Amino acid sequence: MQKPAPFPEILARIHRSASTPTYVYFERTIRKQVERLRAALDHVPSRLLYAMKANSHPRVMKLFLEQGVGVDAVSPGELLLALRVGFSPESVLFSANNMTDAEMHFAQSQGALLNIGELSRLEAYGEAYPGSKVCARLNPEVGAGHHAHVITAGADSKFGIPVRKMPEIQATCRQYDLELVGLHQHIGSGIPDPATLWKAVSVMLDAARACPALTFVNLGGGLGVPYEPESAPLDLLDFSAQFGEAMQAYSGEHGAEIWFEPGRFFVAESGVLLVTVTTVKDNGDRCFAGVDSGMGHLVRPAMYGSYHEIVNLTNPSGVPRIYDVVGNICETGDRFARDRSIPEIREGDCLAILDTGAYGISMASEYNLRPLPAEVWVPEDNPARFRTITERRSPAQMVAELMRRSLD
């Protein structure tokens, strides 16, 4: 059974008007995900941040600003964009990994709270800005995620200060009169099981009890989404039941907020990548459906082996057949799907690649000098009034820009 495409008639209209490749984002889905998580945390003093690395388009960012959601920024560029969009410095947590001195000074100058995951950087920050507020990123030594490359805690992870070194964190803060206002963790991305996350949460709450002056504990993101048809959405009632009592007890005892900072959970299901079939090549034992996009526009299948449902918008009632859906990049790994049953694909058909709102355009490149896709926004109140929020450049425009940037 296929996962259905959202608003197929709207997607078909976008295909006709905006051509392809085009990313489409549905405002309604993002709002629903924010509401779902808030409802699961309504009995806990909490705050939500958006991990903007998932999708940093200004229109997406403005929606989170309107919703009263803060920002997790991991680079100076992300921090600067968040501020330009209108987020206050106080609503941004700066969590750059292996940050440079220049990045540290920039974030401090902008008024953002720094989230530091290395003891040496914490000491450098104390030397430069004694008496400042700071957050420490811990490694709870529990890791999980949909792929080894996105597990961000545990023995093999570069992220965070091992929780067993809390005494050293506290000693450094005392030495430089730093005010440790928060503790942070993020154990991985795309975690489907709340029980796995709970192992790390329990470690964090135990560590937090040793720091009575904290104003928040940030439990990170990593909440999974159902990419495959047989996958169920994250059970937020179960999530609330497992976490709620412990978080409420900690918050009530210490007066600290519980923060969460999802990225994928908020935006993944809002996005669809529309592509057009340019070639159908039947080699006998394998049938390839070639499209006008590729791994440069959506790298997750090639990088992680990730699954994305593919819907034939033009011929949804066709007789299903097994296809490899492949892109236009000069790499054998340029595949959106392998051995996938899809209603008959014909040259000229429009395919919708679902759940691409997170880590789609934000990880895209112009590899092979293929211009990036256009982007279209579908408003919640009137989906028929969709609008283009990023134009697709022509090859000539892209090359002209490259020449202008050249120092030769």
Stockholm file with secondary structure:
# STOCKHOLM 1.0

chainA/1-408         MQKPAPFPEILARIHRSASTPTYVYFERTIRKQVERLRAALDHVPSRLLYAMKANSHPRVMKLFLEQGVGVDAVSPGELLLALRVGFSPESVLFSANNMTDAEMHFAQSQGALLNIGELSRLEAYGEAYPGSKVCARLNPEVGAGHHAHVITAGADSKFGIPVRKMPEIQATCRQYDLELVGLHQHIGSGIPDPATLWKAVSVMLDAARACPALTFVNLGGGLGVPYEPESAPLDLLDFSAQFGEAMQAYSGEHGAEIWFEPGRFFVAESGVLLVTVTTVKDNGDRCFAGVDSGMGHLVRPAMYGSYHEIVNLTNPSGVPRIYDVVGNICETGDRFARDRSIPEIREGDCLAILDTGAYGISMASEYNLRPLPAEVWVPEDNPARFRTITERRSPAQMVAELMRRSLD
#=GR chainA/1-408 SS CCCCCSSHHHHHHHHHHHCSSEEEEEHHHHHHHHHHHHHHTTTSCEEEEEEGGGCCCHHHHHHHHHTTCEEEECSHHHHHHHHHHTCCGGGEEECCTTCCHHHHHHHHHHTCEEEECCHHHHHHHHHHSTTCEEEEEEECSCCCCSSGGGBCSSTTCCSSEEGGGHHHHHHHHHHTTCEEEEEECCCBSCBCCHHHHHHHHHHHHHHHTTCTTCSEEECCCCBCCCCSTTCCCCCHHHHHHHHHHHHHHHHHHHCCEEEECCSHHHHGGGEEEEEEEEEEEECSSCEEEEESCCTTTCCHHHHHCCCCCEEESSCTTSCEEEEEEECSSSCTTCEEEEEEEEECCCTTCEEEEESCSSSSGGGCCCGGGCCCCEEEEECSSCGGGCEEEECCCCHHHHHHHHHHHCCC
#=GC SS_cons         CCCCCSSHHHHHHHHHHHCSSEEEEEHHHHHHHHHHHHHHTTTSCEEEEEEGGGCCCHHHHHHHHHTTCEEEECSHHHHHHHHHHTCCGGGEEECCTTCCHHHHHHHHHHTCEEEECCHHHHHHHHHHSTTCEEEEEEECSCCCCSSGGGBCSSTTCCSSEEGGGHHHHHHHHHHTTCEEEEEECCCBSCBCCHHHHHHHHHHHHHHHTTCTTCSEEECCCCBCCCCSTTCCCCCHHHHHHHHHHHHHHHHHHHCCEEEECCSHHHHGGGEEEEEEEEEEEECSSCEEEEESCCTTTCCHHHHHCCCCCEEESSCTTSCEEEEEEECSSSCTTCEEEEEEEEECCCTTCEEEEESCSSSSGGGCCCGGGCCCCEEEEECSSCGGGCEEEECCCCHHHHHHHHHHHCCC
//
